[in-house]
């Protein structure tokens, strides 16, 4: 299960609409990501630690910090994808890969972040409106008015509806974001085209992604037990798994 990945051919055909992979691919993306991590454990951990520090520092800056995370997150992700490919080809992972996206399709990567942020804002507004209506309905109940139990049930239904709508809106955003940085830096797709290709690639592979997500959730629980230290390994492996998934779905064998 942990055999080395085959060396990618520079002439491997790019399949823009993506391949549909078997269900077991979801587990395979994890197992094939592990060798990419073990080839340069120290550098991978260093990159994850630096990325975490950058995110924490940015989060301390009101508004602008959070905005920067959204806008430049895809830029850093693109650099990490370039690093994973370099390791896959037998090259060396360096700290320079963390910032490689700033010199490789940076404009389109930032635009990916802009589109993602806009989608999140729209989703949050819709969720807030629906939830607000639900809460408002619950508050309408009073001893002298309509039946409080019935009104409360209607309000609770509204809140539940808001949660379901939130999931329905967020999931396509995550699907559109998942492979977008890789598609931009490897194939010079525009932001919108990359997000569209990422969405349909994920859509074609719902079952593998379901298995991938279940495995990831279990690994996340285990990684969090020893004071979260397991994430020093899981973070790089997850990053590499995105690259492996990209290769499996969008490149011909």
FENZI-V768324 format. One line per field, one symbol per residue. phi: phi as a letter, one per 20 degrees, with the letter a starting at -180 (. if undefined). Layout:
phi->???
//
This chain:
phi->.dffffffffdgfedfeneedfgffffffffffgfffffbggfffgffffgffgffffffegmffffffffdgfffffffffffffffenedecffffdfffdcmggffffgfffffffffffffffffffffffffffffbgedfggfffffffffffffffffgffefgfffffegdggffffeclffgfffffffgfffffcgfgfffgfffffffffffefelmffffefgfffgffffffgffeddff
//
